[in-house]
Amino acid sequence: MKKFFNIIKYIIYIYLFLFFINNSKEYLVVPLSEAILEYFNINIFNNTLYSFLIELFILGLCTAPIFYLYVFFQPNSVWLRAYKKYEKNNYESALKSFEQLAIKGHQDAQMMTGVIYSTEQFSGYDLKKAIQWHIKAARQGNDASQCYIAFIYHHGEGLEQSYKRAIKWYRRSAKTSKEAQYQMGILYFNGFGVSVDYKKAMLWFKRAADQGMIDAFVFIGHLYQEGKDVNIDYDAAMKYYNLAAKQDDANAKLCIGMLHNDGLGVKQDFAEAVQWFKKAAEQGVSNAQFNMGLAFDIGEGVLKNSKEAIRWYQLAVDQGNVPAMINLGTIYYNGEDTNLDKKEAKKLFKLAFENDSAIANDYSEIINNEDDESFYVPPKYLEELKKQNTKVLKTSLEENNQVNSNIIFFPFNKRKTGK
């Protein structure tokens, strides 16, 4: 029925357009053409080409506004203007236009309405409404909204956590969405709702990588580096890490640093490793910041410098990095380079213990010591802690990927056209 009414509507449009052309030619186009020809002393009867071209030009001037108004009020044009407002962070005005289209069933408008409602910077932030609009768009086949709903079920934010439903929506979205393909890889990599299957994870990551998903490059590199259901191939790992690093991916830079640090596929070079750690650390990767602190702490790849070690450790501590808490606490406890501060050391150790239950169980006697002045960590504990922390340099890649798999991302490819 809707298609029938659309056909009738376009027949009326065509009729009105032809009616306008017919009348405008008699009362407007021809008289104006004759006036122009007469002004330039051109004989209309001997210059039919001039006459035709001028009539055509004037007819274009007369009909252009009609075409402009028709296009201006088309749904896709409204969508594009609303999207430009969204890009300028004019959420209120963009939402008004998107919502008008969304009510009429425009799936991309429904998706963008959901996007705005889920934007924390928007004064009318409403996750419940965001989910409702994304569900409407997802049911119409919008891959971005399908991925969003899957992600909501994956992490249980706004909807009850359900891997089963997450997988259902990821699979629908993954027909076209690189973000959904990447998330399917994450599920198989970590065994969320499915059995751990590195081969399937690799397949999904490669599908996402083929569409340019940078995070997928890092995981592919990791699978090759660790030989998870594939032959260990450090050259392939380096290749994929470099592809991501060229796109300024901070995690990839950390991974490249790890290969240089351990001499995997390349000549071991601590100085080169530090250069890559620094690039990742400056982009806020806490494990890279820890590695920078450790490098300055023990003088590996750089000159030993406790001030720089403290600076980098503190940056990692601010992001909740437990090994950095322990190492920084150790510096303050031992008073290295006159940085003696047992009160601060105790604070950092307790913070580390609170964030790591295994450490808390092993060192409960230190946690329960209430006397800051007589606060004492037996040497055997300090030695053991130090051993644990040096291992972080070897395992931070694995930890980084686990953290990376839980990053909340924005599952939406910015598109310049609406549907």
Steps between C-alpha positions, in 0.01 A plus 500: 500500500784738586667435164170567321462842666863584419435423131190727500703773674775494236244500214352821647849651531574425134165640388552827691854530368389457135212742557746758632735456206220529246362821648832656587620455145202689358485782752857530627769313308411604142441871578828521695690322224365738234590800716860376543540431127357840412732671751805347335358567149483130419244401238296224663402347167858473369646386832288213616798355689539816708128506561496137613797541735360814662159339548671200654702722734195696617300181546782370719491816712125461546505132592820499713327636813238226475765231478694661784196509728412142407851375580527718812204330662594145402573274801863443400562874476344558841718215635817651358427846641422344840821299486704814433345652813593184691861528383507853638368366836170683452318200647166665584441630148628180336280285722188696402559426130610141553201425721254635242643259242534218754129512582432446127715185503829634356744240638816713493309779673385253765861392546623860531220584742627215715857623461414848626299371796801285598745792471599604852577856386135538393294675769210261436711184539265205538639148456154344513379709205827437317446124526138529388595688184795271426269197529261657246788560258653157568174326413506681166848362432718794600840338563628774732195473728516120492860521619404754767225276640738203493758701691241602758407134558872407499581734789159517669475878488138607478381146429548176691833344405457215252776354283239298310314812388824687446620230261165501319520874427876497430446231236228704330715810500816312401368444147624852426631659822872478573435594864269200541752273328766624740276441803425144382877449498518634856231255615687200358838633618383532861234227508213738577178303444688251282794264542841658445581444134803686366445377144152650488631811675765533228239464225282773649796729566618458141153582365501817709859580399409466133258788557767705676421430867826607666445319833463175307853540361637503855321179596608322181858600579459368853365164379799463267742607773366255757432219249140455612370227266741628234873458451700765685590762242672809636533652152125479451445641850729794425326555166155534659628709790665738254179527295318612815786723620497686167140589585629638833368210709660527845458132590683396184792724596520330838501160327781602266696614803446159659643321195811721506532459877488120481685468169210313335547499123743791531831564670445574868528875547392656829554854373272437202246339733500809722433723197187300418393483865529877519277548194233278653543652847452852366167382360391387845560122500560420867712187439726704272526767770595227748762366258646850466516527877666161525753587229609813690479312829747227400685691228409272211503674159547836673716644774373422850297795621278470807321831436392384154413158641276663761336724238409211271398269785270772634330540162436124497382505862247770413348250257483222759809308391577264790866419413571872481350545847733235638813626328433861591425394855831311506689813394340704777550219754870458427559874478681472168670829409365659822138421406434341840129521580369196685156653543463537122650153453239348729224686320615361164546145630154502654354635175673218310374240747144635470517462121655153494349232724793263447745756636260584781489139616878461486587825678210547743740567791629810321149626423392465861796696637342826618816677617634723221823583687595141571361375168728219397508273195729201557776469237364163383175673401677782319710249307194297409306807394791617287516161328128517425534848354783422263274231357253769401743618237469152349125461541362850450405417142270222617355721773462790261297289260274381778438862597455602140231237450281678752531851365158653444501624145261697284362249249418741222672572173447866417317504171446796272174370355181386662281211396 
